[in-house]
Amino acid sequence: MTPFVSGRHFLQTPGPTNLPDRVLRAMDRNAINHRGPAFGALGLAVVAKLRQVFRTGGTVGIFPASGTGAWESALVNTLVPGDRILLSRTGQFAWLWEQMALRFGLDVATLETDWRHGADPAAIARVLDHDREHRIKAVCAVHSETSTSCMTDIAAVRQAMESHPALLMVDAISSLGCIDYQHDGWGVDVTIAGSQKGLMVPPGLAFTAISGKALAAARAGGSRRSYWDWEPLVAANQTGFFPYTPAMNLLFALDEALTMLTEEGFPRVFARHARYAQATRLAAAVWGLDLQCADPAAYAPGVTAIRTPEGHSADNLRAVILERFNMSLGNGLGRLEDRVFRIGHMGEIGVLSFTGALTGVEMGLRAAGIPHQAGGVQAAMNFLASAG
Ligand code: PLP
């Protein structure tokens, strides 16, 4: 039995993230007529605000779904069974996307990584260079691999594609709202995101930004589809209405969360994420624990995966922290099961609650008997006290 621990639960998973009180209040209201004028205005408002987050002037779709649904929409709208795609297996989420592609009968050319780096643009360029017949129809990349906390440089991937006609599809599920993302500027064709991470909204909405080229590919072909079809999204961008009953209260939440992000200003939002990420890494360095991401240029802004020393269970550490200090951390996924714990630092977090979260980790390391140096929290506090 879990002993009673007083105080509010600390949710430090890399999604779902903490919900601001303003967002909770915005959801806490009666339903409205989803075919009435008030709803149309709401639909148009959230699309306009989402365009700013994706930095696109093009189509932005909203599905009542988890992010996985938007993965599926990207594949079925643009590709048919037998089409070849190129995917860098940078971690568990890239692997899951690959598994989905295989289930749809796609021919997946995989670039393996050690799960400690982002995708390698040079390796992508080499494969595309050999693809003289342009059999590769899409290049898929995960921007922030939430399982490893490594980023892929999407602008560099686009550059590596040079004049190859493949579509560029990017999973930005744990990066959107945490770091500057440029759907149009980087030449991304399909960007996929979800509500429950940097956007500070409960799980249940999936988003997709779609380039003109991707839309043209969908109109010219793709696989059989119904619920995931993009065409009604194009219409929804004009009218604000959905083809089915929308997840209305989540849209109230989204509208409020996007307003909050705009009020804070995106440069400040991104700087805040960078600060907490840096504070976490400083703490880990003092603790003497290795980061799963081995490339400093690729550190993620929203999550840090930390390895426990050989022979020490990361799952036991998390269990001790939950039981003793009432805090949830992310677990190791796939081949990293029990090898890493992940501290989420995206979305609604204040400096004091975040130093509290790091304190819980340091106390947990001691309580679980994990060899470490004390003082990580102090290093993080010193940094946060002096940082902007
Ligand atoms: N891709 C990434 C990078 C993720 O972090 C996640 C979820 O954590 C997913 C895909 C799957 O999203 P969902 O769980 O919303 O379906």
Residues whose N, C-alpha, C, O or C-beta is under 5 A from the ligand:
A	BS01	PLP	P14 S66 G67 T68 F93 S144 E145 T146 D171 I173 S174 G194
